[in-house]
Every structure is written in C-alpha cells, then in structure tokens.
Amino acid sequence: MDEIDIVVEFLLEDIELVLSKTSYSILSEVSPVVISLYEDLNIIKSCLKRMKESPSNFNILQSFFLRQIRDVVLKILDATDSYINNALANSNGISGADIAISFQHSSELSFWATQVSLYRRLIPKVHNGINASMSNKEVSSRLKSSSPVLGEEVVGFDDEATAVLDRLTGEQKQLELEVISLVGVAGIGKTTFAKRLYNDSRVLHHFHVRAWTRGPQLNEEMNALHDLLTCVTNDNYSLHKMYPHEMGEKLHKLLKGKRYLIVIDGIWDSLSWKLFFMKYFPDDSNGSKILITSRTKDVVLKISPNSSPQVLQFLSQDESWELFESKVFTDESCPQELMELGKEMVAKCRGLPLAIVVLAGVAKQEKSPEWWMHIVTDIASPTRGKEQFMDILAFGYDHLPNWLKPCFLYLGSFPQGYEILVKKIVWSWIAEGFVKQNGEKKLEELAEEYLTDLVDRNLIAVSKRKSNGGIKTCQVHDLLRDLCVKKAKDNLFLQPICGHKQISLFSPSRPTLYDHCYKGVREIEAKLPYVSSRPQNIKCFHSYDFHYIPPNDVKFTHIDISLQQKNSLVYKLLRVLDLGYIILDHFPVNILELVHLNYLALRIYNLRKLPPLSKLWNLETLILVTEKGQIVTLPEDIWQMVKLRHLHYSGELEFERASLSSSTPFVLYNLQTISQVRPSSSIQEVLGRMPNLVNLGCHLTLSDAMKHAQFPDLSRLRMLETLTFDYQTLNMAKFFLPQPSKFPPNLKKLTLVGSFVDWKEMSIIGMLPNLEVLKIKDNFFNAPRWEVMDEAFSHLKFLKLSNTDLQQWSASSSSFPCLQQLVLDGCPNLQEIPSSFRSIDTLEAIELYYSSQSVADSARQIQDSQRYMGNDGLKVLIHPQFEEQ
C-alpha cells in the first residue's frame, strides 16, 4: 500500500471513530464539513484503488498531484490524531461535537478540508490520464480456494538418490565420520533432494539420531547449533540460556556414541565449518555421516577434499514434463490439445525444477489453449549467466492477482531461509491492510486463503503442517526471496534501513541496538510507502522459533521512539512494530505515541503490569513474550481497545478487578485470540466480554487450585474452536473436568497440559461432538488404564499423547471411526496400541517416540492388517533412537 493510501485510510479511521461516538444527524447539524470530508476521502480512496489497477506507471505530473493530496491529508491527520489522543486522556472522552467545533474555529482545517474536496473533483480527470484500458495480454485471474499441498513433488535424480543412499546406509567400507556433499545450481532442488534422503525409511532405521539445520552465514553459528539441538533433545527451554560453546558441548555429548546423520543445507563457505563445527561432531568410527548441500563445488572440496561430491544435473525433457504435469494436473494426464503448448512451455525452463513448478503455478490457473498460448508467447527463454531463470520466476509474480502481489512482496521482509510462522504472517498481512473484508468470512480466513493460493502457485513452500492439516510454517526459496526484494525495491515497497550495526529508529546520541545485540538478530527491514522514505513496517529477526528467549546478556534498557525529534514524522505512520527478538527490561512508553500501530510485538523481562494502552486505539494484534510463568496484569483500559483481535502472551494474564466493575462495560467483539488467562473468580465475567473468541488458552497453577478455581463454563463461547488448558499443580491437586455441556459447542481442537486428567474422565472428552484434534501432555495421575467406550471420539482425526503414565489402553471397534493420525511421544510404559485400530479405515499414520518394543510391534501389526484390508497408504514411523534395541 502506497503512502497516500495509508494517510487517507488513517484519516478515515479517525473520522469513523468520531462518528461512532456521535449520531450522524447531530454531527451533520454541527459541522457538515466533517461529513463532506469523510465522503470526499472515500471517493478519493476508490479512485486510488482504480489507479492502482492500471498497468501503466504514474507520470511526473500525476505523481506530483498525488503528493499534493498526501500532504494536505497528512496535515488534517496530525490535527485529528492530536485531538483523539487528548480526548482519550481526558475523562470526558471523544465527542463529535468537539471536533466539529475545531473545524469551524480553525481556518486552516476548513481550508484543508476544502482542498480535499477540490482534489476529489480533479482526481477522476487525473485518472483518465493514465492508461485505463488493460493490456490485451493481461488475463484476469481470480482467487481460488485450493486444497492443501500434500508435499513436495520429487521427480528425477533416481540414480543420484540410489548412489547417495548407498553411501549413507550401505555396507560400511568407511566407518569413520564421513562428509557427503550435494552440489547444484540455485533452484535445482538440493533441499528437496536432501529432504527425500533424510526421510527415507532406510535412513530412518539406520541412524540413531538425525538432525537438520540450514548452513550458517556470518555470526549465525549459534542459530545452527540451536536447530541441531532441538532435533536431538526435548529440553529446548534450557537451550535459550546457553552460549554458543555451551550449545556445542551439549551437542557433542548428545551425539557421542550414537550413529548420527547431520544435514547442513546450504553451505556458503568453509570457514565456519573449520573454525566452529568440526569439534562438535564426534567421530566414534560407527558410520556417522554429515550431508551438506552447496551451490559451489570449491566450497565442499575444501570441507571434504577426499570425498567426491554428488552433482545434481538439470532434469531431462521427460523428467521436466513429468514434474510439470504432476503440478498442474495432480493425478490426471494432460489433455491432448494442451500437450504441445505445455511441452513448449516446459522447454523454456531448461530443466530447472524451481522454474518448472513456478511456471506450472501460472499454467494451472486456467487450463485452456488460449491461456497457455499467452504464456508461451509472453515468456522469454532464460538467458545464461547471473540472472538466468529470473524472468520465469518474475513471470509467476507478474501474473498474480493485484491483492496477492503485496502479500508476496511482504515475504521479502523476512530473512533468507527463515521459517515463517503462518499465524504471524496472517496477522501481519491484516495489520498492513492487505486483506480486505469480503462477505461474511473473517479476515484471518481470507488471509489463509491468500497463503494457500501462493502455495498452490508454488511461490511458497510448506515447511510444517498443523495437526488438523493446515499450514503451520512456510518458507520462500532463496531465488524467490531475491525476486521479492528486487520487485519490492523497484516498487518502493520495501527497503532495508540498517545492517548489523545501526538503526535509525533509535536515538543517534545513544549506543545503537546492534552495538550490543549482534547475537541472534539477523535483519531489520522497513517497508517504505510510495514516493517517501517513511517506514510503515519495522521488524527484528533471528532464525530462532517464535517463542525463543535469547541469553540473559542480550537485553536493552532504552528504546527511543520520540515523535518530538526532527524526523518524528518518519515513524508516525508505523503500522507494524515487531521487536519480539530484542529483550527489554521494561515497556517502552514512547511506543504509545505510535497511534496508528496495528501490530505490536515485544519481549520484556520482569514485566508485572502493562501501562495504559488505550492511546493505541488502532491496535489489532499485541504479542508479549516474557520469562516462563511470569504473571502480568492487564490495564483497566484494555476494554477500550475495541479493535483488538489477538492478544498473545507467553506467561500468565490476569485482569484488574476494578476494570470489571466499570459502569460502562466494554465488550471486545473483535477479539479472537487470548492466551494464558488465569481462571480467577472473575473468569466468567472476563470471558463474557469476549463473545467471539476463536482461540483460548487458560493457565491454572497450584495457588489457583488452592483457591478452588474451577474449569470455566465455556458453553456460551459458540465461536470457540481451539482450547488449551495448562494445569501445573506439581501433582498436589486434582482438577475435575466439567460435563460436556460446559464445553464450547463447536470446539474442534483441545490441548490438555498437566497432571489433572484422570483417564477415567476421558469419557467426557469423548462425548464432545465436533472435536477433531486432541493432545494430552504431561499426564502422570497414577491412573494407568484408559478404556474408551463405544462410539467415543466420533469425529476425532488427530490424537497425540505425550509424556504420560498410561500403561493399558483398550478401545471398542466403534470408537475413533475417523482417526487419521496417532502420535505417541514419551509413553514408555504403554504396552500396546488397541487392536481395534486395525479396523479404522481412515488411519493414515502412526508415529512413535520413546516407545516400548511391544508398542512398536503392535503398530507394525496394525499396518499389516491395514495392508491386508487394502490400505497400503498407512505409514508407521518408529524413531529408532527411542525404540528399545
């Protein structure tokens, strides 16, 4: 969104807030100027949208005209922002009559409003100066609801796979630690090929330990060690407080004596390997392997000079066509009338898999000869050299619908190789204004459809999936990210504002952020609006998980975001401020001056109580990360933040009792997510003011249990689909589940954490009519037998039991009729999986960690029985490092 769009929309939001506090008829009588201004701005907004859809660039005169509109609207915006901030601080609150009087008594405001009216009459004429007709070559495309991508298609490289698998798992001529390397150009499929090897059943059963990380760049070794350790240990929280050498020593200890496979995907130089990694990989002469990928043969030869690399060549014509056809038609064949055009299209990709799948994403939008002829005619064959194949990738971007282009370009603000949490990107897109209301669907649902469309077009790759099959994390290929950054810069959409040393957001008279915090933080980028250097989006990144807490020494005591400085207007229009990877020791109150923030993420240690937040009246998403178990009290004015959609906190949230006794109770109708709420005595009143919650997290401790806190009655939360209940009482207090009528009627996902679920009570959960996902974690309540009754869990698709004391488990043949996936993680005392699972014809996967030999045997027997009944698709994954040998 360009800067003029931003200021117009912000001013409209200000006026809409005022209108919501005053009747339209009264305001019309007091000041028709305000009403006229509102109507003029809406017309200008519509004209700007149409101008955006024009294929031609603005000429100098038109750009000058738009800057004139922007400057006038910005002046009015300053005045209305000041009024609203003062009104919110005043007990009298916002009054439409007051702002109307301001327009009457201020000659400047009246003059500016008159100018806006003039521009409203002129803008259609300016619009006509732009080529309004679409190019004949431009073919319309519509957003289509696509099925989730089942996985990355692997075509070709069969001989190479056989050769590398033999080196990994065959008869070991060399028992010493061996480095095996894969080399190929960008986009050839090195990562996909490495994943194919990593997940191969022979590899899975041969190695005791497997771990994966992407190749570290400068100062990123700590990130790589963190990735590797999370693959080999469940104690992730302790990693957060370690220094790099401590992580390395722990990794060495965990790998010692085991046959392991380490994958390092994307090595750029040999220096970090020689100085940092070699000493942490023990050589016990037991057949351990390290698999590395690189674009450069010289690099891998420096790392392993005595081992010949496996070079991945371009696909043959037949292999290229097989990949293209599978992406466009899935399980069907290409119609004869499209065959010749399709093969001509594929020939232009010259065997590069990434180019083929991106072009397939364009071709599948309309499977007609006319559309495919347009593609063949319009796209040039790639040239050799540094920019080879980029034209084909750009073609995939050029044929995105207008509403998807900013969403795709936004991905360039994430670092290279970054695994993007879908929840984060969805919330960010909404905060940026990329997702517009369309019918009755929620913005979050529309944003997920946008994401699915980008996946379907092969511009985004799925990294991890949720238990319900949705996308949890995604990644962008390096070449496609390069395309994002290039297109974004060309369109003045995205520009980096700092490197690793400084950032202009902070006061130049103080030590800058990166002078102190180079560990973990990798990139800060800002989105720059049209014809301006004013950022609309600032993020700080490292490659750790969303909830990662850096070491204790990485913290800051001061952030200066003062709007009184010379360049104060630079940050006035910020919509997204993500400082979630920088540790602060207090809430930076200067942020409250950024009144147009829609998205705010902070990491604060020792946070006890938030300051009043109502100045951030546009805020939709608030993310606060702190130390585990930290309790924070929300301010009284949290109920005035009526635009709030998502409130995420990693500790425990509690509400001030005084705020609940307000004479004018506010209801947060837009709030969909709130996490880690403590179920105090006022919990029913709190939840009653959040009627449209979709995701809810509750956290109950021993002190809460001693106060006789109960499982809240959630039956009135009809929109609630996901519920997490974390019960941590150190096995000193029992907590009883309520009857099914007390649960949300449309609950689909339930996660129960802690020692409070008696297996005898599970029949209550089994009666929930719409439950599809159930996760039970850390249950040690000395009730080792679970008997599942007839027709229980009638719609359950996913079941995961983690760290439980379960020993015996029986189920009738009519229970779990829809189950698709079973995961047992840390159930060492369980004797077997119920034999009734042999007759569940929907079963797709059984995955076992830390399980006994008898459970592994029962899983294989279920698989054999399913095969006998014709279900050859059931996968049984038994992680060998956890299975008894």
C-alpha positions, 0 to 999 in steps of 0.5 A: 500500500502506497503512502497516500493510501495509508494517510487517507485510510488513517484519516478515515479511521479517525473520522469513523471513530468520531462518528461512532461516538456521535449520531450522524444527524447531530454531527451533520447539524454541527459541522457538515464539513466533517461529513463532506470530508469523510465522503470526499476521502472515500471517493478519493480512496476508490479512485486510488484503488482504480489507479492502482489497477492500471498497468501503466506507471504514474507520470511526473505530473500525476505523481506530483498531484498525488503528493499534493493530496498526501500532504494536505491529508497528512496535515488534517491527520496530525490535527485529528490524531492530536485531538483523539489522543487528548480526548482519550486522556481526558475523562470526558472522552471523544465527542463529535461535537468537539471536533466539529467545533475545531473545524469551524474555529480553525481556518486552516482545517476548513481550508484543508478540508476544502482542498480535499474536496477540490482534489476529489473533483480533479482526481477522476480527470487525473485518472483518465490520464493514465492508461485505463484500458488493460493490456490485451495480454493481461488475463484476469485471474481470480482467487481460488480456494485450493486444497492443501499441498500434500508435499513436495513433488520429487521427480528425477535424480533416481540414480543420484538418490540410489548412489547417495543412499548407498553411501549413507546406509550401505555396507560400511567400507568407511566407518569413520565420520564421513562428509557427503556433499550435494552440489547444484545450481540455485533452484535445482532442488538440493533441499528437496533432494536432501529432504527425500534422503533424510526421510527415507525409511532406510535412513530412518532405521539406520541412524540413531539420531538425525538432525537438520539445520540450514548452513550458517552465514556470518555470526549465525553459528549459534542459530545452527547449533540451536536447530541441531539441538532441538532435533536431538533433545526435548529440553529446548527451554534450557537451550535459550540460556546457553552460549554458543560453546555451551550449545556445542558441548551439549551437542557433542555429548548428545551425539557421542556414541550414537550413529548420527546423520547431520544435514547442513543445507546450504553451505556458503563457505568453509570457514565456519565449518573449520573454525566452529563445527568440526569439534562438535561432531564426534567421530566414534568410527560407527558410520556417522555421516554429515550431508551438506548441500552447496551451490559451489563445488570449491566450497565442499572440496575444501570441507571434504577434499577426499570425498567426491561430491554428488552433482545434481544435473538439470532434469531431462525433457521427460523428467521436466514434463513429468514434474510439470504435469504432476503440478498442474494436473495432480493425478490426471494426464494432460489433455491432448490439445494442451500437450504441445503448448505445455511441452513448449512451455516446459522447454523454456525452463531448461530443466530447472525444477524451481522454474518448472513448478513456478511456471506450472503455478501460472499454467494451472490457473486456467487450463485452456489453449488460449491461456497457455498460448499467452504464456508461451508467447509472453515468456522469454527463454532464460538467458545464461549467466547471473540472472538466468531463470529470473524472468520465469520466476518474475513471470509467476509474480507478474501474473498474480492477482493485484491483492496477492502481489503485496502479500508476496512482496511482504515475504521479502521482509523476512530473512533468507531461509527463515521459517515463517510462522503462518499465524504471524504472517496472517496477522501481519498481512491484516495489520498492513491492510492487505486483506480486505473484508469480503462477505461474511468470512473473517479476515484471518480466513481470507488471509489463509486463503491468500497463503494457500493460493501462493502455495498452490502457485508454488511461490511458497513452500510448506515447511510444517503442517498443523495437526488438523492439516493446515499450514503451520510454517512456510518458507520462500526459496532463496531465488524467490526471496531475491525476486521479492526484494528486487520487485519490492525495491523497484516498487518502493515497497520495501527497503532495508534501513540498517545492517548489523550495526545501526538503526535509525529508529533509535536515538543517534546520541545513544549506543545503537541496538546492534552495538550490543545485540549482534547475537541472534538478530539477523535483519531489520527491514522497513517497508517504505510507502510510495514516493517517501522514505517513511517506514510503515513496517519495522521488524527484528529477526533471528532464525530462532522459533517464535517463542525463543528467549535469547541469553540473559546478556542480550537485553536493552534498557532504552528504546527511543521512539520520540515523535518530538525529534526532527524526523518524528514524522518518519515513524508516525505512520508505523503500522507494524512494530515487531521487536519480539527478538530484542529483550527489554527490561521494561515497556517502552512508553514512547511506543504509545505515541505510535497511534496508528500501530496495528501490530505490536510485538515485544519481549520484556523481562520482569514485566508485572503490569502493562501501562495504559494502552488505550492511546493505541486505539488502532491496535489489532494484534499485541504479542508479549513474550516474557520469562516462563510463568511470569504473571502480568496484569492487564490495564483497566483500559484494555476494554477500550481497545475495541479493535483488538483481535489477538492478544498473545502472551507467553506467561500468565494474564490476569485482569484488574478487578476494578476494570470489571466493575466499570459502569460502562462495560466494554465488550471486545467483539473483535477479539479472537485470540487470548492466551494464558488467562488465569481462571480467577473468580472473575473468569466468567465475567472476563470471558463474557466480554469476549463473545467471539473468541476463536482461540483460548488458552487458560493457565491454572497453577497450584495457588489457583487450585488452592483457591478452588478455581474451577474449569470455566463454563465455556458453553456460551463461547459458540465461536470457540474452536481451539482450547488449551488448558495448562494445569501445573499443580506439581501433582498436589491437586486434582482438577475435575473436568466439567460435563460436556455441556460446559464445553464450547459447542463447536470446539474442534481442537483441545490441548490438555497440559498437566497432571489433572486428567484422570483417564477415567474422565476421558469419557467426557472428552469423548462425548464432545461432538465436533472435536477433531484434534486432541493432545494430552501432555504431561499426564502422570495421575497414577491412573494407568488404564484408559478404556474408551467406550463405544462410539467415543471420539466420533469425529476425532482425526488427530490424537497425540499423547505425550509424556504420560503414565498410561500403561493399558489402553483398550478401545471398542471397534466403534470408537475413533471411526475417523482417526487419521493420525496417532502420535505417541511421544514419551509413553514408555510404559504403554504396552500396546496400541488397541487392536481395534485400530486395525479396523479404522479405515481412515488411519493414515499414520502412526508415529512413535517416540520413546516407545516400548518394543511391544508398542512398536510391534503392535503398530507394525501389526496394525499396518499389516492388517491395514495392508491386508484390508487394502490400505497400503497408504498407512505409514508407521514411523518408529524413531529408532533412537527411542525404540528399545534395541 
